Amino acid sequence: MADKDKTFMERALELAVNGAGNVSPNPMVGCVVVWDDKIIAEGWHMKYGSRHAEVNAINAVKDKSMLAESTVYVTLEPCNFHGNTPPCADLLVSSKVKRVVICNLDPNPKVSGGGVQKLMDNNIEVEIGVLEERGKEINKRFFTYHNKKRPYIILKWAETADGFIAKEDHDSKWISNTYSRQLVHQWRAEEDAILIGKNTAEFDNPMLNVRDTEGKDPIRIVIDPKLKLSKKLHLFDQQQTTLVFNLERNEAQPNLEYIKLHPEQIEHQILDKLYLRKILSLIIEGGSTTLQKFIGMGLWDEARLFKSNKKFSKGIASPQLDRSVLKTVENILDDRLFIYTRNDG
């Protein structure tokens, strides 16, 4: 692997993340076109349903005759089927590019290996696996969705210095500081859906939308087995798509859907239904019981824990992680943000 291949792939990966929060259920993809060791065009997938990264990059090449001597760097294997847009592999073939360097093969069985094969069948030189781990990290939601057949699951909570997630009366406002809460809204804008349990809905009455930053609202999800929650809660204002998983009934209203489950393995059923809806990522914001259930079943990928310097002395204990690896620690004023990943080894 040449150093220049890594350099140009680094740039393609930088471009890819521009699509964060806008391209799901597609992956984030970046692309650069290089001629004579110089970038002559760039592109990324900007929004779901719009042109793919390769199309934007090829379209940006002013002199198309240069493509015959150019290398295209793309972060994910070019697609080889008609979806919302034509196959990108066909575009690269018709553009007569000399070489294609790919970060990751596409885990989607519709593509996996097929895009590469089409390029090679048309005498295009192909290299695979440049900065492969970086690419998988950027598109961890997409890879988890296709490889594990469920959304990428992020656990999030704030706890006091003495290990409580709420007071005995379930009051949890405000454990973390203003800047930490702003960061949470940024996270919401980056993910497809957000889930809470019945107690959090009842006692906190959260809106679960995006404020203090730009971005789309996530799909709201609440687990309310016996449908006991008051319809006066923010969750039922029908201002954004909301799913109510329960054991009583199926019913669809504008922006509000009740989905009936069987009593056994509720968490697995929820994830199965989210998978079928092409929801790639899910933040679970509480409460402690709901978080602990997903932890206990090994149904999580990442945990984001705000540790405050406040103390409650007594209250509702915060969840306990198992099989976790501490990835990073960051100070946010007087809060500390711990990010853990799940150890599947």
N, C-alpha and C positions, 0 to 999 in steps of 0.2 A: 504494500500500500504506500503510494508516494505521499510525501508530506503535503504537496500541493492539493492532492485529492482530499486530504483532511481539512485543509484550509477552506476549500470551496464548499465542502459539505458543512463545515461550521456555519458558513454564511447561509446556506440553504436551511439549516435548522433554526437559525435566528429568524429567518423569514417565516418559517412554519408557525411559530408561536404567535404571530400576529393574528392568527385565526382563532385564538383561544376564546371560548364562550360563544362563537358564532357559527361553527361548522358542524357541530354534532347533529346527527349520528355519524357524520363523516370524520375521518382523521384530520389532524392538522398536517399540512404538507407545504413544503417550500421547494423552490426550484431555481437554479441559476444556469445560465448558458455561458460557456467559456470558450473563447477563441484565442489562440496564440497566448495562452496563460493569462488572459484578461477577461473579466466578466463583461459581457456585452448585453445581457438582459437578465431580469429577475422577475419572479412572480410567486404568489402564494395563493392558497385556497382561502378566499375571503369570507364566504358565507355559504351555508348549505343551500344546494340547488343552483349555485352560480358556477362559473367556469373554474376548472381545476388549476392547480399551480402550473402544470406543464403548459397548458393553453395560454395562461397569462404571460408566462415567460417567453414562449415561442412567438406570441403576438407582438411582444416588445422588441424583438430583433428587427432592426431597421433594414438591414441588408440580408435577405433570406438566403442569398448565395453562400454566405459564411457558414450556414448550418452544416454543410457537407464536411467541413473541417472542424466542427465544434464538438465539445463534450457537454452533455447535459447532466447536471447533478440534481438528483431528486431524492427527497427524504423517505419516500415510500414507493414501492413498486408501482409503476404505471398501470392503471386499470385496463382491462381487455374486454369489457362488456358495456353495453348501452344501459345507462341508468338515467339520471336527470340530464347527463351530458354524454357526448360520444366518447368512445374509448381513447384514453390518452396514448396508449401504446400505438394505436393506428396513426395518431397525429405525428408521433416521433418517427414512425416508419415513412410516412408520406413526406416528412420534412427532410428525410435522408440524412439525419444526424450521424456523425461518425461513431460516437461512443456515448454510453449511458452509464453513470455511476449511481448506485442505489444504496441508501442507508439500510432500509429494512424491507424484507419481503412482506407482502400483505397477508395478515392472518385470515382475512375474509376468504372462505372457501371458493367464492365466486371468482376470485382473482388468483390466489396463492400459486405463484409459479407460472401462471398463464401469461401474464404480462411480459415477464422475462423471456419466456419461450418464443413469444411472437417477435420480440426484438431480435433474438438470436437467429430465428428462422429467416429474418430479412437482412442477415449479415451485418448487424450492428454489434459492435463490441460491448460487452456488458461486464461490469464488476459489481459485486454485491457485498455488503457488510461493512462499509466504511462508516466508522463511528456508530456502530450498531447499537451499543448499549445506551448511548445518548438519545438515539432515535426512539428506542423503546421507552425510555423515561418520559420523553415529551408526549408520546402517544400512549401512556400507560392505561388510560381509560379505554381507548380503542382496542388495545391488545387484551385487556382483562375481559372486555365484553365478548370478544370472539373466542378467546381461549377458555374462559371459565363460564361462559354463557350466563353472565350476570353483570350488573353495573359495577364500576369501580367504586368502592365504598370508603368514604372518609368519615371518621368519627370526630366530633368536635364537642368540647365542653370547657367550661371555666370552673376552677375549684379554688378554695381558700388555701391559705398556707397550712392549715391544719386538716386539710383533706375532705372538705365538704362541698357539695355541689349546690346545696340549697339549705335554707333554715328548716326547722321542723314543720313549719306551716307551708312549706314548699316555696317560700319567697326566695328568689335568687337574684334580685336586682339590687345593685349592680356589683357583681364580683369583679369583673375585669374593667379596665379603664376605657375612656372614650376612643382612644386610638386603636385599641384591640377590637372594639366593636365595629369600627369603621372597616378594619381589615376583614372581619367576618362578612360584611356586606359585599366586599370585593370578591370574596370566595363564592358567595351565593351566585354572583353574576357569571362565574366561570363554570358552574356545574348545572346539570340538567334538572335535578330534583332535590328536594329537601324533606326529611322525614322526622316526625316527632311522635311520641306516645300520647295517650289520653290525658295523663296527669299534667304534662307540660302544656298541652292545649288548654286545659281547664284552669290551671293556676296562673300561667304566664300570659295567656291570651295573645300569643305572638301573631304578627302579620306574615312573617316568613317571606317578605319581599325584599327588593334591593333598594336601599336608600343611601344617601351620602356618597354615591358613586354612580357611574353610568353602566348600563348593561341590562340584559333581560332578566325578568323575574323567573326563578326556578318553578317547576311544578311542585305544588305543596302536597304533602302526603301525611295523613294522620291515621293511626291505628286506634279505632274506637269499636271494640268488639260488640258491645251491646247497644251502640248508638245512643249513648247517654249524654253526649256533649250538647250544650246549649247552642241553638242555631243563631244566637246573637254574637257568638265569637267571631273574631276577624276571619278565621279560616273559612267561614261560610258566606263571606260577602260577595262571592262570585266575581271578584276583581281579577283573579288569575286562576289558571287551571289547578284544580284541587281534587285529589283522589282520597276517598275515605274507605279504608279497608275495614271490613266488619264481618260478623257471623250471621247477619240478619237478612240482608236483601241486596239485590242489584237495582240500581236506578240511575238514570242519566238526566241531569239538568244542565243548563248553560254554565260551562266552566266548573261544574261540580258533579262528580261521579261517585256513586257508592258501589263498591265491588265486594261481593260476598265471597268469603273464604271458608274452607273446612276448618274444624277446630285444631287439627294436628299440623305441626310444622308451619305455623303461620308465616314466619320469617322467610322460609324457603319459597312459599307460595307467592309472597309479595315480590321477591326478586325475580321469580319466573315470569310474573306478569309484567314487571318493568322491562325485562329482557325482550319480551314480545312487542312492547311498545317502543323499542329501540332507544331506551334511556341508558346512556353510556355511563353516567356518574350520579352518585347519590351522597349527599351530606346527611348524616344522622346527628341531630342537635339535641336529642334527649327525649326523656329524662334519664336518670341513672338506671332505672329498671330496663328501659328499652335498649340503652347502650350496652348494658351488661349481657343482655340476651344475645345480641349480635356478636359480642366478644366471645361469649361462652360457646357459640356455635362455629367460631372461626370465620365468621362472615364479615370480614373487614380487611382493608388493605393499608390504610393510613389513619393515624390518629393525631389530632391537633389539640393540644392541651394548654390552656392558659392557666398559669399559676399566679395567683394574686398574693399580695402580702397581708391581706385582710384575714381576720380569724372569726369564726362563728362559735367555737368551743363545742357546740353540739349541732346536730342537724342531720341531713340526708347525706350519707357517705358517697363520695365520688366513685365512678367505676374503677375496676382494677384490671389493668391490661395483662395479658399473658402472651407468650411467644412474640414479644415485641423487641424491636431494635431501635435505639435512639438514633435518629438521623441528624437532627440539628437542634440547637438551642439558641433563642434570640431574645434579647431584651427589648421590650416595648414599653418605654418609660419604666414604671414600677412593676409591670407585669413581666413574666417570663413565658415565652412560647416554646413548648417542647413538641417536636414533631417526631412521631414514631412510625415505623413501617412494620408490617407483619412478617415474622420469620416463618416461612413455610418449610424450612429445612428440618 
